[in-house]
Amino acid sequence: MSAFNAEARHESERQNRLCRRYLAGRDKIEDIAVLRVFRGKKLMIVQQRALLTMRCRAQIAAAGATIVGLVSSVGTVLQTLQSGDVDAAIIDVEVDDETLVHLATLLDAMKVPFVFASAAKSNWQGYILSDDRLHLRKIADALLGSPGKSSTLH
């Protein structure tokens, strides 16, 4: 593992610890049944600006997923993918067009499911990365498939 990759992994682990502290300091966020499809998954977030809020990260963590990387370039995406620890990726639509094309090509070639998402915008019709469970469920279903009847609430 390269020094850069080790540093990126260390930063991701630090952010996950902060998230766990954030969750511990709140009224307990219950197991989020509607987001169970995220359980045990490792997600990579590709962002140009701060797309992932602490509250959104907390929702993803409460669902049982881990954010393995907050990355901003094709090179760091490739290094993260080479570690083999990525189940799916969420790409910020604000990333420049050339990088979006390179990322889509790379992720598709490596058979890593991905979606393009935006911070909550009233005029955005695509995926929205926010702490809203319905928005997160839409992303989870697109990335990993619907969890099936056994894990839905009735």
C-alpha positions in Angstrom: 0.0 0.0 0.0 1.4 3.4 -1.0 2.1 6.1 1.6 -0.7 8.2 0.0 -3.2 5.3 0.2 -2.3 4.7 3.8 -2.7 8.4 4.6 -6.1 8.4 2.8 -7.2 5.3 4.7 -6.1 6.8 8.0 -8.1 10.0 7.3 -11.2 7.9 6.4 -10.9 5.9 9.6 -10.5 9.2 11.6 -13.7 10.5 9.9 -15.5 7.3 10.7 -14.4 7.6 14.4 -15.7 11.2 14.5 -19.0 10.0 13.1 -19.3 7.3 15.8 -18.7 10.0 18.4 -21.3 12.1 16.7 -23.8 9.3 16.9 -22.9 8.5 20.5 -23.5 12.1 21.5 -27.0 12.1 20.0 -30.1 10.4 21.0 -29.5 7.0 19.7 -30.1 6.8 16.0 -31.9 3.5 15.6 -31.0 0.8 13.1 -32.4 2.2 9.9 -34.4 -0.6 8.4 -35.2 1.3 5.2 -31.4 1.6 4.5 -30.4 -2.0 5.4 -29.1 -2.5 1.9 -26.1 -0.4 2.9 -25.2 -2.8 5.8 -21.7 -4.0 5.5 -21.0 -2.1 2.3 -18.0 0.2 1.7 -18.8 3.4 -0.1 -16.5 5.8 -1.8 -17.6 9.4 -2.2 -16.0 11.4 -5.0 -16.5 15.1 -4.3 -15.3 18.4 -5.6 -16.6 20.3 -2.6 -17.9 19.2 0.8 -20.9 17.1 -0.4 -21.1 14.7 2.6 -22.4 16.3 5.8 -21.7 14.8 9.2 -25.5 14.1 9.6 -25.5 12.3 6.2 -22.4 10.3 7.2 -24.1 9.4 10.5 -27.2 8.1 8.6 -25.0 5.9 6.4 -23.0 4.7 9.4 -26.2 3.9 11.3 -27.3 1.8 8.3 -24.1 -0.2 8.7 -22.0 1.1 5.9 -18.5 2.5 6.0 -17.2 5.5 4.0 -13.8 4.2 2.7 -12.8 7.4 1.0 -13.7 11.0 0.3 -11.7 11.5 -2.8 -11.5 14.3 -5.4 -9.4 13.0 -8.3 -9.2 10.1 -10.7 -5.8 9.2 -9.3 -7.0 8.9 -5.8 -10.1 7.0 -7.0 -7.9 4.5 -8.8 -5.7 4.1 -5.6 -8.8 3.5 -3.5 -10.2 1.0 -6.0 -6.9 -0.9 -6.2 -7.1 -1.5 -2.4 -10.2 -3.6 -3.2 -12.3 -2.1 -0.5 -15.0 -0.4 -2.5 -18.5 -1.8 -3.1 -20.0 1.3 -4.7 -19.3 5.0 -5.4 -21.3 8.2 -5.2 -20.0 11.0 -7.5 -20.7 14.7 -6.9 -22.2 16.2 -10.1 -20.1 19.3 -9.4 -16.9 17.5 -10.4 -15.7 18.8 -13.7 -17.0 17.1 -16.9 -13.8 15.6 -18.0 -13.2 14.0 -14.6 -16.8 12.7 -14.6 -16.3 11.0 -17.9 -13.0 9.4 -16.7 -14.6 8.3 -13.4 -17.6 6.8 -15.1 -15.3 4.9 -17.6 -13.0 3.7 -14.8 -15.8 2.6 -12.4 -17.7 0.9 -15.2 -14.6 -1.0 -16.3 -13.9 -2.2 -12.7 -17.6 -3.1 -12.4 -18.1 -0.8 -9.4 -21.7 0.5 -9.3 -21.9 4.3 -9.1 -24.4 7.1 -9.2 -24.0 10.9 -9.8 -25.5 12.9 -6.9 -25.9 16.5 -5.8 -26.3 18.2 -2.5 -30.1 18.9 -2.0 -31.3 21.3 -4.7 -34.9 22.1 -5.2 -34.6 21.9 -9.0 -32.5 18.7 -9.1 -34.3 15.6 -10.5 -31.5 13.2 -9.9 -30.0 11.6 -6.8 -29.6 13.9 -3.8 -27.0 13.1 -1.1 -28.4 14.3 2.1 -29.4 13.0 5.5 -33.0 12.4 4.2 -33.6 8.7 4.4 -35.8 8.6 1.3 -33.0 10.2 -0.7 -30.4 7.8 0.7 -32.8 4.9 0.0 -33.0 5.9 -3.6 -29.2 6.0 -3.9 -28.9 2.6 -2.1 -31.4 1.0 -4.4 -29.7 2.3 -7.5 -26.3 1.2 -6.3 -27.0 -2.1 -4.6 -30.5 -3.1 -5.6 -33.7 -3.2 -3.6 -33.2 -5.2 -0.3 -36.3 -7.4 -0.9 -39.4 -8.0 1.1 -37.6 -9.7 4.0 -35.9 -6.5 5.0 -38.7 -4.0 4.5 -41.1 -2.7 7.1 -44.8 -3.6 6.9 
